[in-house]
Amino acid sequence: MKKILVPVDFSKHSEYALEAASKIAKQHRAEIVLLHMIGMSDSVLANSDVSEEAEAKYFLKLAKEKINEFTKKKYLNGIPVDGVIQNYKDFEEVNQVALEQNCDMIVMGSHGTSGLKELFVGSNTEKVVRSSELPVIVIKASSSGFDVKRMVMACDLEKEAIPVYRKAEAFAQLNNASLEVVYVHSAGANFMGRDDVVKRMENFKKELGKEIDIHFYDDNSVERGILRYCFERSADLLVIPTHGRKGLDHFVVGSLAENVSNHAKIPVMTIKI
């Protein structure tokens, strides 16, 4: 863990994320890159009109001042912090910045959404989760007590989830945290009998090459089952794989990782399969 990207819009939720990132950075002597996206239209930037040029300079100056203000937070003392300002408007471009900056992880805040707004608009956090090639930690609330000691990874126990488990395990080891896996058993199109699930558990451990904790949990909904299990286990961090589906496939199938990230109250780490 050498560098952490934190997208900020200067809201309290992005400050929650920055505070959590500071704890991770101090633990691993990592740097933090603050990213702010201005989102001005290309026409404003390209226009030679004096008033619009002045407007562009004003917003750029304001963003620089706010970035500078954020770098002076007390909890950032002793952490190398760099500020990046981009005129991106689509949060899927956060992944591009993270790769350009050689970051290892993205930490960002989210207030979550619900109802029709969620259905038709989605959240910026979901866009980052969907597009990021790096692990993303989503923070919902103040992280003054952000201390990862118990981690839960929810997955379907398919072979493709093994690399995700290894990354989660590495993060757990860095934090001296425990890590357990949960499989939520729910009725639906992908329903399996308990004996078949047990076989899948054994195959997963065999492919992994070692014995690990895998728990079986019944619920009518996979998403709700994951959240309930984490609550009952007093988990500090939930890890969930994501396929990063886009376009029509994403609209039809949806993404469990995005939905859980949006609704969970505890921090969620998504790792792309």
N, C-alpha and C positions, 0 to 999 in steps of 0.2 A: 504494500500500500504506500504509494509515493505521492500521488496527487488526486485530490477530490474536487469535482466540479459541483458548484452550488448555484443553480439559476435563481436569481432574486428579482422580485418586482417591488421590493421595499415594503412589503406588507408584513404583518405580524407572523403569518404562516411561513414566509421565506426566512424570517429571522429565527423561527423555531428550527428550521432545517439547518441554518448556518450554525446555530448553537450545537446541534447534534453532530454536525460535521466537525466542529472544533474539538469535540470530545474524541472522535475517531482519530483526527489528525494528531492530537497530543499523544494519544496512545501509541501511534505508529510513526511519529515524527514525519508526518506527511505535510504537503503544501495544500493550500486551498485556492481554487480559482473561482472568483465570483463572476457570474455571467449575467449581464442585463441586456434584454432585447428591447430596442427602442420601438421598432415597428412602424416607422414613418414610410409613407408611400414613396415609390421610386420617382414619381413625378415631382414630388417636393424636393428630393435630393438633387435631381437633374435640372430643375428649373433655375434659370439664371435671374429670375425676378428677385429684386433686392429684399422685399418683405419676406418671401418664402425662404430665401437663403438665411436671413436673420433668424427666422423661426427654427430652421434646422440647427443652426449653431446654438440657439438658446436651449433646445432640448438636449443637445449633446453635452453642453456645459452643465446643465442640471443633472444629467445622469452621472457625469464624472464626480460632481459634488456629493451626490448621494452614495455612490460607490465608495468614495473616500470616507464618508461618514460611517458606513457599514464596517470598514476595515478597522475602525477605532474602538470596536466593542471590546470590553474588558476581557471577555472569555477568549479573545483571539490573541492575547498577549503571548509572545514567543512562537507564534505560528506564522510562517511565510505566507503572505496573502497577495494575490495578484488580481487585478480587475480587468475584465474584458467587456467591451461594449460592442454589440453587433446590431445591425439594422434588420434582423430577422423578424418575420411576423408569424412564422409557423414553428411551433415548438418541436416539431419533428427534427428541426435543424440543430437542436441541442446536441444530438448524437454526433453531428459533424464537428462541432466545437470541441466536444469531449475528446474525440479522436485526434484532432489537430493539436490539442494541448497535452496529449499523452496522459490523459487521466485514467485512473483505475476504477473509478466509481462516480456515480452521480447521486447527490443527496438533495432532495427538493421537498418543499412544503406543499400541502394540499388541504383545502377546506372541504373537499368532497362536494358532490352534487346529488340531487335527487329529483324524481318526478320527470316532467316533460323536458326540463332544461337538460337533464342528463341524457335523455333519450335522443334528442335532436342535436345537441351541441357537444356533449361530452366535456371533459376537462382537459386543461393543458397537461396536467400530470399524466392522464391516460395516454396522451400523444407521445410523451417522452417514454413511458413504460413500453408502449407498442413499438417504438422505433429504435430504442437504445440497444446497442450491441454490448454495453457494459452493464454490470449490476446497478440497479437503481434502488435507493432506500427512500421510501415515501414517509414523511413525518406529518402527523396531523395536529399535534398539540405541543405545548411547551416542553422542551427537552432538557430542562434543568436537571432532571433526574434520569436522563438517558444513560442506562447502564445495562448492557446486554449480558445476562447470565444464563437465561434459558431461551433456546431457539427451537422453533417448530417449523419443519418443512412439510408442506402439504403437496402431494403429487399422486399421480395415477399408477405409479410403480412400473411405468414402461421403461424400457432400456434407455431411451433417449434422455431420461431424467437423471441418469447416473453422473454425467459431467456436472450437472447442476448441484447434485448432492456434494460432490467433491469440492466445489467452490464454496458452498455453504459451510462445509466441514472446515475448510481452511480459515474462513472468517470466524467460525466458532473457536477454533484453536487460538487465533490471534487475540480473542477476547476472553480466553479461559472460560468459555460458556459451554453448556451442554447442548446437544442437538438430537432431536428425536423426529421421526417421520410419522405422519398420520395419513391414512387412507380413509376417506369418507365414503361410506357405503350408502348409496341412495338409489331409489327406484327411478327408472327412466330408460332412455334408449340404450344406454351403456350398462345396464344392470347386469351384475354377475352374482352367481351363488357364492356363499361364503367359502366353500371348498376351493372354488376357482381363485378367489382372492388370496387365500392362504398359499396356493401354488405360485401365484404371481409374487407374493412377498418373498417366498423362498428363492424364486428365480432372480429377483432383484438383488438379494443378498449374495447369491452365487456369482452374478455378473460383477457385483461390487468387490467381491473377494474377501468379505469379512462379515462378521455378525454385527448387526446394528439394531437399535430400537425402532420397531415399526408397530404402530398402534392402529387398531381397527375401530372406526367410529361410525355409528348409525345415525342418519338424519334424513329428513325428507328432501333437503336441499344441500348440495355439495358446498355452495358458498356459505350458507348459514351454519352447516356442520363444522367447517373450518374455523369460523369465527367463534362458535361455541366452544370448540375444543381448546382453542387458544386461551379463552377466558377461564375455562375450568383448570387449565394447566398453569395459569398465571404466566403466560409466555411474555417475554420482553420484545421478541422480534419474530415475525412470521416470514418464512421464505417460501416463495412460490414460483415455479417455472412459467415462462410465457413463450408462445410461439411467434409473437410479434405479427399477427395477421393484419393485413391491410385490405383496403378496397371492399369489394362486394363480399368477399369471403369473411372479412371481419364483421360486416354488417349482419350477415346471415348467421354466422356461427357465434360471434361475440367472443369475448375473452374473459376467462375466469380470473386471470391475474389482474386485469384492469378493474373488474368489478370488485374484487376483494380489496385491492389497493384503495379504491374509492370509498368503501364502506367500513373498513377496519378502523378501530380506534387506536390500536397499537401500531408501532412502526412496521412497515412491510418492505421486505427486500425482494425485488423481482429479478430473475436471472434468465436470460434468453437461452432457449434450447438451440 
